[in-house]
C-alpha cells in the first residue's frame, strides 16, 4: 500500500489553485462557514465596503435591498470604485478588485484611513461564491458595469449608454426598489446554491447588524428593504456610540450618566462610551472600524486594565479600600457595566486574528486604550463625585458578593467531601468519561426523571432531575445562586465551576439538554434555566453545548400504528392521513405521562429525537430580552405581553 502511494505521489500531485479557485475549494477559510453565518457574512462584506466609504467621509447613505428571488443589492453614494486601467495588471481597477484576492485600495492607507477590510479579499470572495454578480460604478457623470459568474468576468468593464441597450435594460437601477444616487457603487449578487444550498436572507439578523453599524458612524443613513414582506427600516443615529450605550441600557436602571471619551493617538482614533446600571451582568461591545471584534483583543485588554486601576485609585483616595489586600478585581468592575469601545485605524496597520476578524492583535492599541481610559476616568471621577461614589459602591457590593460566593462555594465543596460524594445524589451519571461523547438531560420533576433514568442509554446519557422551578438568576448574586439547592447540584454535576473559577475545559458533558414539559410551567422552567446559562455560564452557550429537547405534544394511534406529532400542524396532518379511520389522539401534558420506552423513542434516542441548539446571534438583543422578561422593571414586560397577546398560544 505504501509503495503504491509513493509511486502516485509525484510532481503531478502538487496542485496550484489560481485566481479565486481557493475560495470555491475552501470557502470556510474566507467566510467562516457555509451555514447561515457564512451566508450572512457575504452581504456584510459588501456592506462593509460601503461603510468604509462612509468612515472616510465620502458616503452619507447606504441602501440594502433583499430581493424576493434571493438576490441582494447594496448601493452607496460614495466615490465609486475606480474603473481606469491598472498599469501593472492591464485590466480595470474594478475587475482587479472583484476578481483577484488581496487586491484593494486599503493596503497603503492613503485611499482609506480607516477601513474594516484588511486583506483585500472581501468583494472578490463574495464574487467567487456567487452564481452571478453585477457591479455598477457611477463616476464623472457616467455609469460603468461588469458582470461575473462564479467570480469570472463575463466581459470587460463597459459604459452603460444609449449605444448599449441591453446593458441599460439590465441595469441595477431597473431592479432596485431603493434610490440610485448620482455617484457611488451598486452591487447585485446571488449566493451560489452549490455552496449554500437553499439558504435565504434572514432579515431580522441583518437588521440587527446594520443597526449596530449605524451607531458607529454618526450621521450616516442605512436603509434596509425586504421585497418579500415590503418592509423598509432606516437606521440613523447622531449620537454615535453614546446612542448605542443608551440603547443597551434602555430597560435598565442606570446609576451614572454616559461617560464619553475620545482621543487621537498617532493615526488611531479611540472612542469609548461607559455607563453603569444596577444589573449584575456586563455588556461590552468592541469595534475596529466597522468590524465587531466579538472576541475582544488588545484594545479591550487595555480598557479593562485601565478601568480596574482607575477604580482602585479613586476607591483608595476616598477611603473605600484601606490597603492593597482589599483591591477590587476586574471581575468586580464588570457587574452592571455597559461599554462600547470603538477604534478607527489605518487599514494597512490592522492585525486581526483571521479573515473573520473577531479579535484585534495590534499591541500598541492596548497602551492607547489604557491611557485614554485611565486619564479619562480619573478626570470624570474627580469632576463628578456623586456619580463616582455610586459606581464605587456598586463595585464594592460586587466584591462583597464575590467573597460571599467564594465562601458559599467552598462550603458546598467541603460539605460534599465530608459526605463522601463529589457528585449530587440525584444525578444518574453516564459511564462515558469523554465529555465530547457525553450528554446530560436536565429534567423537570422526579416523575419525568424516573422515566428518563429508565429509558436512557446509560453508556453516554446522564440524568439530573430538578424539583420544580429554580431561582430566577437575572437579579441574583452569585452567593445566592451557589446556595440554591437545585442550582448547586447542577453546578457540581457540570464540573466547570462558576464565577471567577469557571473553567470550560472541566465541563463534563458537551451536550447539555434541557428537557421540560410542553406546557406553560415547563416553558417557564426552560426560561429560568436559559437565564442561568446566559448570565452565569455563557461559555456553554457560545460553544454550542446547550440544547432544548422537543418532546411530542400528541400521540396518535390508528389501530396498532402509532405516530407522534410535535405541534398542532403535524397533528392535523397525521389525522388527515387517517381520515375515515378510528383514531385516538392523546395530548401529553407532561413528560411523566410517557413510559420509559416512549420517552426514549420520541425525545432521547439520537436517531430520531429533535433538539434545538441554543446560540447567541446578537448578545445585545439577548441581554435586552432577558432583562425585559426576567428583570424587576414591569413596564417593558407589560408592553411586550400586550404587543404579543394576540398571537400567543394559551395553555388551557
Secondary structure by P-SEA (a helix, b strand, c coil): caaaaaaacccccbbbbccccccccccccccccccaaaaaaaaaaaaaaaaaaaaaccccbbbbbbccccbbbbbbccccccccccccccccaaaaaacccccccccccccccccccccccaaaaaaaaccbbbbbbbccccccccccccccccccccccccccaaaaaaccccccccccccbbbbbbbbccccccccccccaaaaaaaaaaaaaacccbbbbbbbccccbbbbbbbccaaaaaaaaaaccccccccbbbbbbbcccbbbbbbbbbccccbbbbbbbccccccccccaaaaaaaaaaaaaaaaaaaaaccccccccccccccccccccbbbbbbccccccccccccccccccaaaaaaaaaaaaaaaaaaaaacaaaaaaaaaaaaaaaaaaaaaaaaaaaaaaaaaaaccccccccccccccccccbbbbbcccaaaaaaaaaacccccbbbbbbcccccccccccaaaaaacaaaaaaaaaacccccccccccccccccbbbbbcccaaaaaaaaaaaaaaacccccccccccbbbbbcccbbbbcccbbbbbccaaaaaaaaaaacccbbbbbbbcccccccaaaaaaccccccbbbbbbbbbccaaaaaaaaaaacccccaaaaaaaaaacccccccc
